[in-house]
Amino acid sequence: MKLIISNPGRIREERPLSAEKKGGRPGPVVALSDKTDQSMLGFGAALTESACVMLRRMEEASREALLEEIYSPQESNFSVGRICVGASDYAETVYDFAPVPDDMEMRHFDASHDDKHILPVLRAARKYNPDLFLYASPWSPPGWMKTSGQAQGGWMRTKYIKAYALYYLKFLQHYEKAGLRINGLTPQNETETDQVSRMPACLWHPELEMMFALEMRRLLDENGFKDLKIWLLDHNLIMWRRPCFQMNDPEVKAACSGVAWHPYEGHPEMISWFREQHPECENHWTEGGVVPIELGAAGKKSSMGDLASGFLQVLNSGCQSITVWNLALDPEGYPNVGPFNCRGTVEIGRDGKTVKRSDEFHVLQHFSRYIKRGAKRIILDELALPRNFEAAAFKNPDGSRVVLISNTDTWDSDLCIRDGDRDIPLHVLRESVNTVLL
């Protein structure tokens, strides 16, 4: 048995563990049961155009070494990645692939913009992790398909649904031809906001998104993409009633694998509320650094314990993957079309010569390295667990088990993991994330 710890004072430390007779010590206990829940897909970060631009600024040898560190199953094992269909807020410019208005048959479709920076980075990432699950999200259809007439803001128009599905198919085919098969998609990033026209964005009525999903599914099935997953919503937890309504339609439920969630409004329990109505559906966390609501609202800087606590809440609510936002940006959070103030999971100097790994990166490694694809979440019996702790456990396909524990307090605490008739005592450092390998 082994304990891996990260906290502000110790980015990574390993300690051996020993077990003792059950019930030998007082204090908080996390007990492993023999019941399991959702199957895991993986963990990773978004490969926006901005992230790819920053990676391409690095010298080739340094870039390849960093990508191997991030994606190799023997290292960090990032195994999911989000890509953008056209420009997001984290791009060098606002662009799309259909420059000619009312080109209903996409005769002028051209996705060559992505050939320069994005596709080379994606191919390199897949080289180091051939099982990397890539899924696509658009921030906006071409402006001429919308009420606004531009990428920023506006509503999707019904008469362009078929043309837009064809546009999306052409994008997938361009990537396939370039050696990148995409595994999943969402119809729209953040379906219920226009971002007050500050960035590419589009509002979608839920029934229009359903109509698009059915048309997209038809085109996928007819063109060699039957295995590609469609996830609805791609927006905030508080909107959980929207996918409940959408999945009540049997055709839509047959066409779509599940739901994509963001953290910016609502709380992780809302995923559980959705799962109560649609337990067959997948659930995936597709954007955002995750901070528990009650901590994030206080305005304090997020510690490693806070970040890990947020991830654990999401997993305990039923999510099967976590993708944080930009994999890489420069020290000021650029490139972007804003200005906007996000930071990269990895920070790369503007000259491409320095690399700094964020706390979020170190925390995510605790999950991505040890929870393998196909792992099942183990149901825990939490016996009087204090609020400063979050915990989750997983059983990997090879039978190995992993327990993750966060401590959000600014002081150390003790805790026991109960595994059958034995207890494994832990001294949990302040503001830390802890991985126990059983």
N, C-alpha and C positions, 0 to 999 in steps of 0.2 A: 504494500500500500504506500501511496505517496501523496503529498500535499504540494501543490504549486500555488504560490501566493504572488499577487501584485498589489501594491499600494503606493502612495506617493513617495515613501521613503525607500521602497524596495520594488523596483520595476518588475523583477522576477526573482523568486527564490524558491528552492525546492527543499522539502524536509521529509524524512521518513515518518511513517505513522505506525502505531501499534494499537491493538484492540485489547479490551478488558471485559470482564463479566458484566452482563446487562444489569443496569440499575445501580452501578457502583458509585455514581456521582450525581449530585443534584444539579439542576439547571436546565436550560432549553434543550430539547431533543427533536431531531428530525428522523423519523422512522421510515425506512424503505418498505414498501408493500410489494406484493407479487402481481399487482394490477398495473397495466400500461395504458397509455393513450396514444396521441398522434405520432405519426412517423415523420422523421426529420428529413428535409431536403438539404439544408446547409446554411452557410453564413458568408457574407461578402460585402462589397461596396459598389457604388455606381460608377461605371466607366463612361462618364459624360465626355463631351468633346473637350471640355476644359481639363479634365484629368488626363486625357490622352495627349493633349498638347504639352502639358507639363512633363509627362513621361518622355515624350519625344525630344524634349530639350536636353535630356541627359545624354551623356556619351553612351554608345551602344553597350559596352561591357558593363557599365554601372546600371543601366536600365535593365539589362537582362538579369543581373544579379538581384536587383530589387524585385522584379516580377517573379523570379524563382522563389525568393523569400516569401512573397505574398501568396502565391498560388500553388506551389508544390505541395502535394499531400504529405511529404516528409518534413515540411516546415509549417507555415501558417495555415495552409489548406483552405484558402478562400475558395468556395465551391459554387457560389451564385454571384451573378453580376447583372446589373440593370444597365441597359443602353437606351439611348434616346433616338426617336424617329424624327429627324429634323432637329431644329434648335430647341434647347431648353434655356432656362435662365443662366445655366453654366455652359456657355458656348462663346466663341469669339465674336460671332455675328448672328443675326437673326436670318435663318434660311429655311427653305423647304425644297422639295424635289419635283414640284409641278409648277413651273413658271408661267404656263399659258392658261389663262382663265377658260373655264368651261371645256377643258380637255377631258371629256368624260371617258375616253378610252385610253388615257394616259399615253398618248403617242409621243409626248415630249417629256415623259418622266426621265429624270436624270439624278441618280444618287451618287455620282462620282465625287461629290464634296467629301464624302466619308473615306475615300480611298487614301487621302494624304496622311492623316493622323490616327483616325479611329480604328480602321480595319487592321493596320499593322500591329497596334497594341493588343487588340482582341485576339489576333492569331497567336501572338507571343504568349498571352495569358493561357490560351487553350493548349499551347505546346507544353506548358508546365503542369497544367491540370486538364487532361483530356475530358474529364467529366464535368468541367465547368458548365453550369446551367445558366444560359444567357436568356434574358427576357427583355422585351422592348416596350417602351412607353412613349407616346407622343405628347408633347406639350400643346400642340395645336395642329389641326389640319391646315392645308394651304388657305391663305386668307380669303380667296375667292369662294370657298365653300361655306363661309360663315357670314353672319349678319353684320359683322364689323368690317368685313372686306380686308382685314389685315390679321397678322399672326397674334397680335396683342388683343385679348378680350373678344367679346361677342359670343353668340350661340351657334352651334352646329345647325345647318339647314337640312331638312329632310330630303330634299331633292338631290342632294349630293352623297347620300349614304352609299349607294352602289359604287360611285366613282371613288369614294374614299376607301372602301374595302379593296378595290382594285389597286389603288395607290399603296396601301399597306402591303398587299401581296407582292407588288413589284419591288418594294423595299426588301422584303424577306428573300425574294429571288435574287436580288443584287448581292446580298450578303452570302447566300448559298453559293452563287457563282464564284464569289471571292474566297470560298473555303470556310465560311462561318455559318453553320446551321444554328438558327435561333430556336430555342426550346419553348418559349412562352411569350405572351403579349398581354398588355392591357389596352383597351380602346382609347383611353384618355388619362393623362395625369391630372388628378384633382378635378373631378367631373363637376363640382358644384362651386367653382370660383372662377372669376375672370381676372383675379389678381389686380384689380383696378387698372388694368391695361399697362402694367409695369413690365410685363414679360410675356413671352408666348403662353397663351392660355385659352381655354375654350369651355363654355358651359354646355352641358349635355342633359337634356331631360331624360329621366330614367328609362322611359319607354323607347326613346330614340337610341339609347345605348343598347337596349335589348334588341332592337331591330338591326343595328349594326352588328352585334355579336352573332346573330343568326346568319346574316349575309357573309360575315367573315368566316364563320365556321364552314359554310358551303364552299367558299373559294379555297379554303385550306384543304378540305377533304378532297376536292377535285384536282388539286395541284401538288399532291405529294407531301402535305403537311398534316396528315391525320393525327400525328402524335403531339402536335403543338398545342399547348394549353392556353386557354383564355381565362384571365382573371378580371372580374368586374371591379368597379368603384375606384380603386387606386386613390383613395382619399381618406378623410379623417374618421376615427373611431366613432365619433358622435353621430355619424351618418349611417349607423348599422341597420336602421330600418329600411334604407334604400335597397341594399342587396337582399334583405329578407323578402321584400316585395318582388324583386326581379327573379329570384330563385323559386318563387312560388309558381312561376310559369314552367311547365314540364319541358317544353322545347328549349327554353333558355338554360335550364338546369342541365339538360343533356349536352348542350353546346359548350358550356362553360365549366371549367374545373373547380373554380372557387373565387376567392375575394382577395384583393390587395388592400392593405391598411396603412394609414399614416398616423402619427402620434399627436398632431398639433392641437386637436380638440378632442375631448373625451378621455376615457380611461380604459385600460386593457380588458377589464371585465366585460365590456361591450362586445368583444369578440366571442366570449362565452355565451352571451345572450343570442348572438347570431347562430352559434353552433347548436344551441338548444332547438332551434327551428330547422336547421339544415345541417345535421351532423355528418352527412356524406361529403360536404364541400371542403375543399382545401382552404387554408388561411395563411397568408404570407405578409410579412412586414417589409414593405418595399421602399421606404424612405425614412430618413430622419435619425439623428442621434436620439437615444431613448433615455429620458429622465423621469422618474416617478413623479406624478402630478403634484403631490403634496410637497415634494422637495423643490421641483422646478419653479413652482409658483412663489417660493420664498426668495428667489433672486440670488441665491448663493451659487458660487462656482461649483459645477458638478465635479465630484470626486470620482475616482475609479469605482468606489462602492456604489455611488448613485447610478452611474452608467450601467454597471452590472445588475443592479436592482431592477432598473427599467427593462433590460433584456429578459431577466428572469420572470418578471410579471407577464410579459408578452408571451413567453413560452408556456407558462402555467395556464394562460388563457386559451392556448390551443394553436399558436402559430407554428408553422413548420419550417420557416426560414426567416432570417433577418438580413436585410440589405441596408446598410447605412448609406448616407449621401456621398458626395464626391470622394473617390478614392484618393485623389491628389489635387492640390492647389498650391499656389505660391504663398509666401508668408503673409500677404495681405488679402488672401482669399480670391485672387484672380487666376485666370480670366473669367469674366462674367459680363452680361449685357446690362447690368444694373446701373449704379453700383449696389451690390448685395454683400452681406457680411458673413457668409458661411466660411468654415475652415475645412481644410482637407483632412481626411483620415491619415494621410501622409503629407507632409509639407516639403515641397521641393523648391529650392532657391530659384530665383528668376533666371539665373545663369545656368541652371541645371546641374550645379556642382555640389549642392548640399542637400541632405535628406534628414528630416526630423520626423520621428514616429510619434503620433499623438497618444494621449491616454486612451482614447477610443480604440485605437489600433491595438494597444496592449490588452485591453479588456476583451476585445473581440477575439483575440487569439485564444483566450481561455475556452471559448466556445468552439471556434472553428477547428482547432487542433485535435480536440478530444471527443467531440460529438460527431460521429461519422454519419454519412448518408444512410438512411434506413434505420437509424437508431430510434427506439421507442421511448417516449417519456414515461418514466416510472411515477406512479401516483404516490405521493408522500403523505404520511400521517404526521402533521406538524403538531407537536404536543406543547402548547403554550409558548409558541415562538414569538419573541418580542418583535416590535415593529422595525427595529433597526436591521433585522435579518430578512433576507429573501433566500429561498433555496429551490433547486430543481434537480432532478436526477434522470439519467438516461441509461438504457441498455443498448449497447452497440450490436450490430449484426454478428460479431464474433463472440458475443457473450460477456465482454468486458463491461463494467459499469462505471459511470462518471457521476459525481455529485458536485454541483456548483453552489457556492454560498457567497452572498455579499453582506458586508457590514457597512451601513451608512453612517454610523456614529463616529464621533471624533475621539473615541476611546476604544481600547481593546475589550473583547468579550469572550466568554467560553461557551462552548456548545458541544453536544454529542450527536454523532450519526449512529442510529440504531439499525443494525443489520442482523436480523434474526435474533439470536440469543447473545449477541455481543454488541458492545458499545465502542465507538471510536472517538475518543475525546479530541477536541480541537481548541486551540487558542487562536481566535480570529482577530487579526490586526484591525486597527481603525481604518475606515474608508477604503476597504480592501475588497478584492475579488479573489476567491479561493476555489481551486479545482482539486477534488479528491478523486484519485484513481484507485478503485477497489480491485 
